Structure formats: structure tokens, C-alpha cells
Amino acid sequence: MDQTVIVLLAAALIVVLALLAATAAGTLARLDGATYPTAVMRAATTFAATLTLAAAIAGVLAQFLT
């Protein structure tokens, strides 16, 4: 299998998982009584944090795999 395809599929999976985490965080914030803007901000923060964590892990793994 081409390495580019594997990288693109992994990136798509990370984005989907980040969206799921953000949706869960926003929903839980809203159920906790937060306003809509606050819930959206918590979801956006969770999305950004998940992508940052994934980028950091990918950077560490790239050092070991090359």
C-alpha cells in the first residue's frame, strides 16, 4: 500500500476522533447548564487540544520511525 494513502487515512481518522471528542465536550457542557457560546468554546478548545496532542505524538513517533 502506498505510504501517502496510509498517512491520509490516519489524518482523517484523527480529525474524526477530534470531532467526536469536541461534540461530546460541547454536549456535556450544555447538559451541565452552560450557554450555547460557552459550550461551543469548550468544544472548540477540546478539538484544538486533541489535534495538538495528535501532532505531538506524531512528531515523537516520526523520530523513532525514521
C-alpha positions as CSV (number, residue, x, y, z in Angstrom):
1,M,0.0,0.0,0.0
2,D,1.3,3.5,-0.8
3,Q,2.6,5.4,2.3
4,T,0.7,8.5,1.3
5,V,-2.6,6.7,1.5
6,I,-1.8,5.5,5.0
7,V,-0.8,9.0,6.1
8,L,-4.0,10.5,4.7
9,L,-6.2,7.8,6.3
10,A,-4.5,8.3,9.6
11,A,-5.0,12.1,9.4
12,A,-8.7,11.6,8.5
13,L,-9.1,9.3,11.5
14,I,-7.5,11.8,13.8
15,V,-9.8,14.6,12.6
16,V,-12.9,12.3,13.1
17,L,-11.8,11.4,16.6
18,A,-11.2,15.1,17.4
19,L,-14.7,16.0,16.1
20,L,-16.2,13.2,18.3
21,A,-14.4,14.5,21.4
22,A,-15.4,18.1,20.6
23,T,-19.0,17.0,20.2
24,A,-19.0,15.1,23.5
25,A,-17.4,18.1,25.3
26,G,-19.9,20.5,23.9
27,T,-22.9,18.3,24.7
28,L,-21.7,17.7,28.2
29,A,-21.1,21.4,28.8
30,R,-24.6,22.1,27.5
31,L,-26.1,19.5,29.7
32,D,-24.2,21.0,32.7
33,G,-26.1,24.2,32.1
34,A,-23.6,26.2,30.1
35,T,-24.9,28.7,27.5
36,Y,-24.5,27.9,23.8
37,P,-21.5,30.2,23.3
38,T,-19.7,28.6,26.3
39,A,-20.5,25.1,25.1
40,V,-19.1,25.9,21.6
41,M,-16.0,27.4,23.1
42,R,-15.4,24.2,25.2
43,A,-16.0,22.1,22.1
44,A,-13.5,24.2,20.1
45,T,-10.9,24.0,22.9
46,T,-11.3,20.2,23.0
47,F,-11.0,20.0,19.3
48,A,-7.8,22.1,19.2
49,A,-6.3,20.2,22.2
50,T,-7.0,16.8,20.5
51,L,-5.3,17.9,17.3
52,T,-2.4,19.4,19.2
53,L,-1.9,16.1,21.1
54,A,-2.1,14.1,17.9
55,A,0.5,16.3,16.3
56,A,2.8,16.0,19.2
57,I,2.5,12.2,19.3
58,A,3.1,12.1,15.5
59,G,6.2,14.1,15.9
60,V,7.6,11.8,18.6
61,L,6.8,8.7,16.5
62,A,8.4,10.2,13.4
63,Q,11.7,10.5,15.2
64,F,11.6,6.8,16.2
65,L,10.4,5.5,12.8
66,T,13.0,7.3,10.6
